[in-house]
Amino acid sequence: MDRVLLVQPAAGMRGPHRTIVAFAEWLAPRWEVTLAAPGGWVLKEAARRAPGVRIVELPGRWAAVRRGSSRLLASLVERDRPALIHANGIGALGLVASMARRTRTPVLVHAHGSSMSPRERAGLRVWGGLGANIRVYGVSETANDVVGGSALSSRISGILPNPIEREVFAVPPPPFGRPVTVGALLSTAPHKGLMRFVHVAAAAGRDLRWRAFGLRPHENPRLLAAARARAERLGVADRIEWCDAVSAPAHALAGLDVLLVPSDRESFCRVAVEGMAARRPVVATRVGGLTELVSDGANGLLFDPRRPEEGAAAVRRVVEDSELRRAIVDRAARTAARHGLEVVGPRLDRVYAEVLERRPAAEVPA
């Protein structure tokens, strides 16, 4: 049985973290899998869902410490000689590129980013010039476009979407509520659109209730305080419930009638697909990867991120038009089905085969 090394460079339980755990679960019966990540949710959840996976904790609390993690991973690769290194994101590539060149091990980079910092671009110029066998598969065309402006543009090989655990959300939705509750699974990262959420809520009318999940006060207290103050000024504070992080998105979605995705940018947006799987109508900004997932008027509604009043009008449409709402959630459920692990898992198998077939014979590890 071939060996694969999965590298996740940051702790947490957001979209990319949940993807690598799902992939570990899929691969465990087929490969000898080693999953390396900082201590936290990823390693604990992988140990629970895929007990055959070998767990390696990288140094670092929230993010892998580069030097110590690179040394640890180098020793793993030198000893185990995996057939493939699966780098979950551009940050993971930075930990493994040098050793991959030295050991001639092919690297699959699963690219999730909706933007790239100057430092990351500089790193890609170095790693792209190392001569390592690197292949990039973005989660969407948007993610590949981000990488396309870098030194790895020639290494882009296709799309590998994020999988969702669709069965977790396959429960009938409750009767449409009165009052209707509109919610968003956010974070305190500015591009996730917390301030836009407040403006949409203020423009949508007083008969709706609002919930904002994922707001860890210690992560960006200034932004959260500013959003609360803006809600007070706009007269909507009494209708918004400010909620902390959620450990199970399905539980958060269970209390919502409509899912709002107010992001500035997204490369994929797992939350939107999860909302579709939970049969909640999705109203989202017309940006990046969201436009690849949401077809306006078919499986959801899109609005101009510069016009929150347009978002409020879209929310009112799905609230007031029951026929439109039913049609949207039916089509959305079919969209979500295409992103179940049982569909994306075989795609991952094909991607691995593509990456391994590209190896020159001289680069097969001893």
C-alpha positions in Angstrom: 0.0 0.0 0.0 1.4 3.4 -1.0 2.2 6.1 1.6 0.9 9.7 1.4 1.8 12.5 3.7 -0.9 15.1 4.3 0.3 18.5 5.6 -2.0 21.0 7.2 -0.1 24.1 8.3 -2.6 25.8 10.7 -4.8 24.7 13.5 -8.6 25.4 13.6 -11.7 24.0 12.1 -12.6 26.2 9.2 -13.1 25.1 5.6 -9.6 23.9 4.6 -9.2 22.2 8.0 -12.4 20.2 7.5 -11.4 19.3 4.0 -8.1 17.7 5.1 -9.9 15.7 7.7 -12.5 14.5 5.2 -9.7 13.5 2.8 -7.8 11.6 5.5 -11.0 9.7 6.2 -11.5 8.9 2.5 -7.8 7.8 2.0 -7.4 5.7 5.1 -8.7 2.4 3.6 -6.6 2.9 0.5 -3.3 4.4 1.5 -0.9 4.4 4.5 -1.8 8.0 5.6 0.3 10.3 7.8 -1.4 13.6 8.8 0.9 16.3 10.1 -0.6 19.4 11.6 -0.3 21.6 14.7 -2.2 20.2 17.7 -5.9 21.0 17.8 -9.2 20.1 16.1 -7.7 18.7 12.9 -5.6 16.0 14.7 -8.3 15.1 17.2 -11.1 14.9 14.6 -8.9 12.8 12.2 -8.1 10.4 15.0 -11.8 10.0 15.7 -13.0 9.6 12.1 -10.0 7.8 10.6 -8.3 5.8 13.4 -5.9 4.1 11.0 -4.3 7.4 10.1 -0.9 8.1 11.7 -0.9 11.5 13.5 2.1 13.8 13.7 1.9 17.0 15.7 3.8 19.9 14.2 5.4 22.5 16.6 3.3 25.6 16.9 0.0 26.5 18.6 -2.1 28.2 15.9 0.3 27.8 12.9 3.2 25.5 12.3 6.5 26.9 13.3 8.4 27.0 10.0 11.9 25.8 10.9 10.9 23.2 13.4 8.1 21.8 11.3 10.2 21.7 8.1 12.9 19.7 10.0 10.3 17.3 11.4 8.6 16.8 8.0 12.0 16.3 6.3 12.9 13.5 8.7 9.5 11.9 8.1 10.0 12.0 4.3 13.5 10.7 4.4 12.5 7.8 6.6 9.1 6.8 5.1 9.6 7.8 1.5 5.9 8.6 0.7 4.8 8.3 -2.8 3.1 11.7 -2.6 3.0 14.8 -0.4 -0.4 16.5 -0.2 0.1 20.1 0.8 -3.2 21.6 2.0 -2.7 25.2 0.9 0.2 27.4 -0.2 1.4 27.7 3.4 1.9 23.9 3.5 4.0 24.0 0.3 6.4 26.3 2.1 7.0 23.6 4.7 7.7 20.8 2.2 9.0 22.2 -1.1 12.8 21.9 -0.4 12.6 18.4 0.9 10.3 17.4 -2.0 13.0 18.5 -4.4 15.8 16.7 -2.5 13.9 13.4 -2.2 12.2 13.8 -5.6 8.8 13.3 -4.1 5.8 14.8 -6.1 3.7 17.4 -4.3 0.0 18.0 -4.8 -0.9 21.6 -3.6 -4.6 21.9 -2.9 -5.1 25.7 -3.3 -7.8 27.3 -1.2 -6.9 31.0 -1.2 -9.1 33.9 -2.5 -6.1 36.2 -2.4 -2.3 36.0 -2.0 0.0 38.2 0.0 3.3 39.7 -1.4 5.2 37.4 1.0 3.4 34.3 -0.4 4.2 35.4 -4.0 7.8 35.9 -3.1 7.9 32.4 -1.6 6.3 30.9 -4.7 9.1 32.4 -6.8 11.6 30.5 -4.7 9.6 27.2 -4.5 8.7 27.3 -8.2 12.3 27.6 -9.1 13.5 24.7 -7.0 12.7 22.2 -9.7 10.4 20.2 -7.5 7.6 18.2 -9.0 4.7 20.4 -7.9 1.1 20.3 -9.2 -1.6 22.7 -8.2 -5.3 21.9 -8.0 -7.4 24.8 -6.8 -10.8 24.4 -5.1 -12.3 26.5 -7.9 -11.5 28.5 -11.0 -11.2 31.5 -8.7 -8.5 29.8 -6.6 -6.6 28.8 -9.7 -6.8 32.4 -11.0 -5.1 33.5 -7.7 -2.3 31.1 -8.2 -2.2 31.9 -12.0 -0.7 35.3 -11.2 2.3 33.7 -9.5 5.4 31.6 -10.3 3.3 28.4 -10.1 1.0 29.4 -12.9 2.5 26.6 -15.2 1.9 24.0 -12.4 -1.9 24.5 -12.3 -3.4 21.1 -13.3 -7.2 21.3 -12.6 -9.8 21.7 -9.9 -10.4 19.6 -6.8 -13.5 21.0 -4.9 -13.9 20.8 -1.2 -16.0 17.9 0.0 -18.8 18.2 2.6 -20.2 15.6 4.9 -23.6 15.8 3.2 -25.3 13.2 5.4 -24.8 15.4 8.5 -27.1 18.0 6.9 -29.6 15.5 5.4 -32.5 16.3 7.8 -35.8 17.9 6.8 -35.8 21.6 7.6 -38.4 22.9 10.1 -41.4 24.8 9.0 -40.5 28.2 7.8 -40.3 30.3 10.9 -42.3 33.3 12.2 -40.5 35.5 12.9 -38.0 34.4 10.2 -34.4 34.0 11.3 -31.7 35.0 8.9 -28.2 34.0 9.8 -24.5 34.0 8.7 -21.6 31.7 9.7 -18.9 34.3 9.8 -15.6 35.0 11.5 -13.9 38.2 12.6 -11.7 38.2 9.5 -12.7 41.5 7.7 -13.3 39.9 4.3 -16.0 37.7 5.7 -18.4 40.7 5.7 -19.5 41.2 9.3 -20.2 44.9 8.6 -22.1 44.1 5.4 -24.2 41.7 7.5 -25.2 44.5 9.8 -26.1 46.8 6.8 -28.3 44.1 5.1 -30.1 43.5 8.4 -30.8 47.2 8.9 -32.2 47.4 5.3 -34.4 44.3 5.5 -37.2 45.4 7.8 -38.1 45.0 11.4 -40.0 41.7 11.2 -36.8 39.6 10.7 -34.4 38.2 13.3 -30.7 37.9 12.7 -27.9 35.6 14.0 -24.2 36.0 13.4 -22.1 33.0 14.3 -18.4 32.5 14.5 -17.5 35.8 16.3 -14.6 35.0 18.6 -14.2 38.3 20.6 -10.5 37.8 21.2 -9.6 37.4 17.5 -10.6 40.9 16.3 -12.3 42.8 19.2 -12.0 46.1 17.3 -14.0 44.9 14.3 -16.7 43.3 16.5 -17.0 46.4 18.6 -17.4 48.5 15.5 -20.0 46.2 14.1 -22.0 46.4 17.3 -21.8 50.2 17.4 -22.9 50.3 13.7 -25.9 48.1 14.5 -26.8 50.5 17.3 -26.6 53.5 15.0 -28.7 51.8 12.4 -31.4 50.8 14.9 -31.0 47.0 14.3 -29.0 46.0 17.4 -32.1 44.6 19.2 -32.7 42.2 16.3 -29.2 40.7 16.0 -28.0 37.8 18.2 -24.2 37.8 18.3 -22.9 34.2 18.6 -19.5 32.7 19.3 -17.8 30.1 17.2 -19.7 26.9 16.4 -18.3 23.4 16.6 -20.9 21.9 14.3 -22.2 24.0 11.4 -25.3 21.7 11.1 -26.4 22.8 14.6 -26.1 26.5 13.7 -28.0 26.0 10.4 -30.8 24.2 12.2 -31.8 27.4 13.8 -31.9 29.5 10.6 -34.5 29.9 7.9 -32.3 31.8 5.5 -28.5 31.7 5.1 -26.7 35.0 4.3 -23.2 34.8 2.9 -21.9 38.5 2.9 -18.2 38.0 2.0 -15.9 40.4 0.2 -14.2 37.4 -1.5 -14.4 33.6 -1.5 -12.5 31.0 -3.4 -15.1 28.3 -2.7 -17.3 28.9 0.4 -18.0 25.6 2.1 -20.7 27.4 4.2 -22.8 28.1 1.2 -22.7 24.4 0.1 -23.5 23.3 3.6 -26.5 25.7 3.7 -27.7 24.1 0.4 -27.3 20.7 1.8 -29.4 21.8 4.8 -32.1 23.0 2.4 -31.7 26.6 3.6 -32.1 29.3 0.8 -28.8 30.9 0.3 -28.4 34.7 -0.4 -24.8 35.6 -1.2 -22.5 38.3 -2.6 -21.7 38.1 -6.2 -17.9 37.5 -5.7 -15.3 34.9 -6.7 -16.0 31.3 -6.0 -19.6 32.1 -4.8 -20.5 32.9 -8.4 -19.2 29.4 -9.4 -21.5 27.8 -6.7 -24.6 29.9 -6.7 -26.6 30.4 -9.9 -28.7 33.5 -9.3 -32.4 32.7 -9.2 -31.8 29.0 -9.6 -30.1 27.5 -6.5 -29.8 30.8 -4.6 -29.7 34.6 -4.9 -26.7 36.8 -5.5 -26.3 40.5 -4.8 -23.8 43.2 -5.4 -21.5 43.4 -2.4 -21.4 47.2 -2.7 -25.2 47.4 -2.3 -26.4 45.9 0.9 -29.9 47.1 0.2 -29.9 44.7 -2.8 -29.0 41.9 -0.4 -31.9 42.9 1.9 -34.2 42.8 -1.1 -33.0 39.3 -2.0 -33.6 38.2 1.6 -37.2 39.6 1.4 -37.8 37.7 -1.9 -37.0 34.3 -0.5 -38.9 35.1 2.7 -42.1 36.3 1.0 -42.1 34.0 -2.2 -42.7 30.5 -1.0 -42.7 29.1 -4.5 -39.3 30.6 -5.3 -38.0 29.4 -2.0 -39.0 25.8 -2.6 -37.5 25.9 -6.1 -34.3 27.3 -4.9 -33.8 24.8 -2.1 -34.6 21.8 -4.4 -32.0 22.9 -6.9 -29.5 23.7 -4.2 -29.8 20.2 -2.7 -28.7 18.8 -6.1 -25.8 21.2 -6.1 -24.8 20.1 -2.6 -25.0 16.4 -3.7 -22.2 17.1 -6.2 -19.9 18.1 -3.3 -20.5 15.1 -1.0 -17.4 13.2 0.0 -18.7 10.2 -1.9 -18.4 12.3 -5.1 -15.2 14.3 -4.4 -13.4 11.3 -2.9 -13.1 9.5 -6.2 -12.0 12.7 -7.8 -9.2 12.9 -5.3 -8.2 9.3 -6.3 -8.0 10.4 -9.9 -6.0 13.5 -9.0 -3.5 11.4 -7.1 -3.2 9.1 -10.2 -2.6 12.1 -12.4 0.1 13.5 -10.2 1.9 10.2 -9.9 1.7 9.4 -13.6 3.5 12.7 -14.3 6.7 11.6 -12.5 9.6 10.9 -14.8 10.9 7.4 -14.2 14.2 8.8 -12.8 12.2 10.6 -10.1 10.5 7.6 -8.5 11.7 7.5 -4.9 14.0 4.6 -4.0 
